[in-house]
């Protein structure tokens, strides 16, 4: 069965197997034990297999890089449209949440003013929050919790926090909500204790995440 009966498409320099130059494959005759005749078996060219593997790897890497690039681009765009947030010094005395009960009270007070659901009927999961510092720049215990935020507003809030400001963030009502928000910015930064807490959990310090693409921002939760 010389060149598979197709001398136009195949070549057979040795008389043992056919070669398709256009596809880079060998075609070997293989015995069929049941029917007693020979049929062709396609054997990939090792160089072609390696080239295709490399190509698929490059395509996959390019797709991953594109997703990362788009996520970073969106993050930077959101940063640019948000005003710079200065570090808040203790020039006034808003109520600070020191305990979990304080957090619950602050959230309930905020919801009592704004309502429990946004304009689309979705319950609020996030709240504008920040830390206070004394005149020397030392961070004071306790988190100030103010207005409720929609999911989109919470994303914009995290994106708009400058990288050199470490007192601003969002308070989430659950850990799952905090993880969801962190995942919008590359996920939480891995730490030995994940999530993390400052001052070994002393009163006024709460569990939180720092998102990978804006590690200055806090995402607190109880």
C-alpha positions as CSV (number, residue, x, y, z in Angstrom):
1,X,0.0,0.0,0.0
2,X,2.6,2.5,-1.2
3,X,2.0,6.1,0.0
4,X,-1.5,5.1,1.0
5,X,-2.5,5.0,-2.6
6,X,-2.2,8.8,-2.7
7,X,1.1,9.9,-4.2
8,X,-0.1,13.5,-4.6
9,X,-0.6,14.0,-0.8
10,X,1.9,11.7,0.7
11,X,5.6,10.7,0.2
12,X,7.2,7.4,1.1
13,X,11.0,7.7,0.8
14,X,11.7,4.4,2.6
15,X,8.7,2.3,1.5
16,X,7.9,1.7,5.2
17,X,5.5,4.6,6.0
18,X,3.9,7.6,4.4
19,X,4.6,11.2,5.4
20,X,2.1,14.1,5.0
21,X,4.4,17.1,4.7
22,X,1.5,19.6,5.2
23,X,0.4,18.2,8.6
24,X,3.8,17.0,9.9
25,X,2.6,13.4,10.6
26,X,3.7,9.9,9.8
27,X,1.1,7.4,8.7
28,X,2.1,3.8,9.6
29,X,0.4,0.7,8.4
30,X,-1.0,-1.3,11.4
31,X,-2.4,-4.8,11.3
32,X,-6.0,-5.4,12.2
33,X,-6.1,-8.8,13.9
34,X,-9.8,-9.3,13.6
35,X,-10.3,-8.5,9.9
36,X,-6.8,-9.5,8.7
37,X,-6.0,-6.3,6.7
38,X,-3.9,-3.2,7.2
39,X,-5.2,0.3,8.0
40,X,-3.4,3.6,8.5
41,X,-2.5,4.9,11.9
42,X,-1.6,8.5,12.4
43,X,1.5,9.1,14.4
44,X,2.3,12.8,15.4
45,X,5.7,14.2,14.6
46,X,7.4,14.7,18.0
47,X,8.7,18.1,16.9
48,X,5.1,19.1,15.9
49,X,3.8,17.9,19.2
50,X,6.4,20.0,21.1
51,X,5.6,23.0,18.9
52,X,1.9,22.7,19.5
53,X,2.5,22.3,23.3
54,X,4.6,25.4,23.4
55,X,2.0,27.3,21.4
56,X,-0.8,26.2,23.7
57,X,1.3,27.2,26.7
58,X,1.9,30.7,25.2
59,X,-1.8,31.1,24.4
60,X,-2.7,30.2,28.0
61,X,-0.1,32.5,29.5
62,X,-1.2,35.4,27.2
63,X,-4.8,34.9,28.3
64,X,-3.8,34.9,32.0
65,X,-1.7,38.0,31.4
66,X,-4.6,39.7,29.6
67,X,-7.0,39.0,32.5
68,X,-4.4,40.3,35.0
69,X,-3.7,43.4,32.9
70,X,-7.4,44.2,32.5
71,X,-8.0,43.8,36.3
72,X,-5.0,46.1,37.1
73,X,-6.2,48.6,34.4
74,X,-9.7,48.7,35.9
75,X,-8.2,49.1,39.4
76,X,-6.0,52.0,38.3
77,X,-8.9,53.7,36.5
78,X,-11.0,53.5,39.6
79,X,-8.1,55.0,41.6
80,X,-7.8,57.9,39.3
81,X,-11.5,58.9,39.5
82,X,-11.5,58.9,43.3
83,X,-10.3,61.8,45.3
84,X,-7.2,61.4,47.5
85,X,-8.3,60.5,51.1
86,X,-6.1,62.1,53.8
87,X,-5.3,60.4,57.0
88,X,-7.9,61.4,59.5
89,X,-6.4,62.9,62.7
90,X,-8.4,63.2,65.9
91,X,-9.8,66.6,65.3
92,X,-13.3,65.4,66.2
93,X,-14.7,62.6,68.3
94,X,-17.0,60.4,66.2
95,X,-18.1,57.2,67.9
96,X,-15.6,54.4,67.5
97,X,-16.5,50.7,67.5
98,X,-14.4,49.0,70.1
99,X,-16.3,45.8,70.5
100,X,-18.5,43.6,68.3
101,X,-21.5,45.0,70.1
102,X,-20.4,48.5,69.1
103,X,-20.1,47.4,65.5
104,X,-23.6,46.0,65.6
105,X,-24.9,49.2,67.1
106,X,-23.1,51.3,64.5
107,X,-24.4,49.2,61.6
108,X,-27.9,49.3,62.9
109,X,-27.8,53.1,63.4
110,X,-26.5,53.5,59.9
111,X,-29.2,51.2,58.4
112,X,-31.9,53.0,60.4
113,X,-31.0,56.2,58.6
114,X,-30.4,54.9,55.1
115,X,-32.6,51.9,55.0
116,X,-31.6,48.2,54.9
117,X,-31.7,47.8,51.1
118,X,-30.3,49.8,48.2
119,X,-32.3,51.1,45.3
120,X,-32.2,47.7,43.6
121,X,-33.6,45.9,46.6
122,X,-30.3,44.3,47.6
123,X,-29.4,44.3,51.3
124,X,-26.4,46.4,52.3
125,X,-23.3,44.2,53.0
126,X,-20.6,46.9,53.4
127,X,-20.1,50.2,55.3
128,X,-17.8,53.1,54.9
129,X,-15.2,52.8,57.7
130,X,-11.9,54.3,58.8
131,X,-9.5,54.5,61.7
132,X,-8.5,57.6,63.6
133,X,-5.0,58.7,64.6
134,X,-3.7,60.9,67.3
135,X,-1.7,64.1,66.6
136,X,1.5,62.0,66.5
137,X,0.1,59.7,63.8
138,X,-0.5,56.7,66.1
139,X,-3.6,54.7,65.1
140,X,-6.2,54.6,67.8
141,X,-8.1,51.5,68.6
142,X,-11.6,51.3,67.3
143,X,-13.2,51.6,63.8
144,X,-15.5,54.4,62.8
145,X,-18.4,53.0,60.8
146,X,-20.6,55.5,58.8
147,X,-22.8,55.1,55.8
148,X,-23.8,51.8,54.1
149,X,-22.3,51.1,50.6
150,X,-23.6,49.1,47.7
151,X,-21.3,46.4,46.3
152,X,-20.2,48.8,43.5
153,X,-19.6,51.6,46.0
154,X,-17.6,49.3,48.2
155,X,-15.4,48.3,45.2
156,X,-14.9,52.0,44.3
157,X,-14.1,52.8,47.9
158,X,-11.3,50.2,48.1
159,X,-9.9,51.2,44.7
160,X,-9.8,54.9,45.7
161,X,-7.7,54.4,48.8
162,X,-4.1,55.7,48.1
163,X,-1.3,53.2,48.7
164,X,0.3,55.4,51.4
165,X,-2.9,55.8,53.5
166,X,-3.4,53.0,55.9
167,X,-6.4,54.1,57.9
168,X,-9.2,53.7,55.4
169,X,-11.4,50.8,54.4
170,X,-14.7,49.1,54.4
171,X,-16.5,47.2,57.1
172,X,-18.3,44.0,55.9
173,X,-21.1,42.4,57.8
174,X,-19.7,38.9,57.3
175,X,-16.4,37.2,56.5
176,X,-17.8,35.8,53.3
177,X,-18.7,39.4,52.2
178,X,-15.2,40.5,53.1
179,X,-13.6,37.7,51.0
180,X,-15.8,38.6,48.1
181,X,-14.7,42.2,48.2
182,X,-11.0,41.2,48.5
183,X,-11.4,38.9,45.5
184,X,-12.4,41.9,43.4
185,X,-8.8,43.1,43.8
186,X,-6.8,39.9,43.4
187,X,-7.9,38.2,46.6
188,X,-6.6,38.7,50.2
189,X,-2.9,39.0,50.7
190,X,-1.6,35.7,52.1
191,X,-0.5,35.9,55.6
192,X,0.5,33.4,58.3
193,X,-2.8,34.1,59.9
194,X,-5.4,34.7,57.3
195,X,-7.4,36.8,58.0
196,X,-5.2,39.0,60.2
197,X,-5.8,41.0,63.3
198,X,-3.6,43.7,64.9
199,X,-2.5,43.9,68.6
200,X,-3.4,40.3,69.1
201,X,-7.1,41.1,69.0
202,X,-7.1,43.7,71.8
203,X,-10.3,45.7,72.2
204,X,-10.8,48.0,69.2
205,X,-9.0,45.8,66.7
206,X,-10.9,43.6,64.3
207,X,-10.2,40.8,61.9
208,X,-9.6,42.1,58.4
209,X,-8.1,41.5,55.0
210,X,-5.8,43.5,52.8
211,X,-6.6,43.1,49.1
212,X,-3.6,42.1,46.9
213,X,-4.0,45.0,44.4
214,X,-4.3,47.6,47.2
215,X,-2.7,46.4,50.3
216,X,-3.1,49.7,52.1
217,X,-6.9,49.2,52.2
218,X,-8.6,47.4,55.1
219,X,-11.7,45.2,54.8
220,X,-12.8,44.6,58.3
221,X,-15.5,42.1,59.5
222,X,-16.8,40.5,62.6
